[in-house]
Amino acid sequence: MKIASFLALSTLITTPAFAEETRHVGSHEHGVGQLSIAFDGTQIAMELHVPGADIVGFEYAAESAEDRAEIAAALSVLAQPMVLFVPSEAAQCSVIDADAALAGDDDHDDHADHDDHDDHDDHDDHDESGSHTEFQAQYLLDCADTSALTEIAFAYFNAFPNALEVDVQFVSDAGATAFEVDRDAPLLDLSDVN
Ligand SMILES: [Zn+2]
């Protein structure tokens, strides 16, 4: 939103390049990912949505072998939740299921078997100026002692240098809490909500 305010004040807003940036903010904000974390018994379900720009630095449909290799490499990293989002060791978590896909790129249908894309609001941007893509991942962890899960370290920011922030929605029996985890302070402190 900082970028939007800046652009609103800027006389450059009428140039095509900046108009494009303004439209970006309405669909997804580059640099900002969304992560939901839901506790249910010993299981923790996580869902991650991140702009392609944050993960591979581009959002056009992969054109070269290099582009495709970058996407494949990113997907394999995104399929390792406990490498990216490191839970407290005492919680003794393990990965039950992990799945990562690229959405919004017509050349890839690996996400076709998912049914949760109706909240994906950037499809209007598929036009001559290039599409917006988003990496999506779903994780299921099982933790022997969820009460010991007091923090999650976001090594994610080391893996993806373009990622600046993750907006976290944490849900448990006690309710929902929103957090913002930044590159500068890449630790989610759950001690107050768990
Ligand atoms: Zn975008």
Residues whose N, C-alpha, C, O or C-beta is under 5 A from the ligand:
A	BS01	ZN	H28 P51 E59 H132
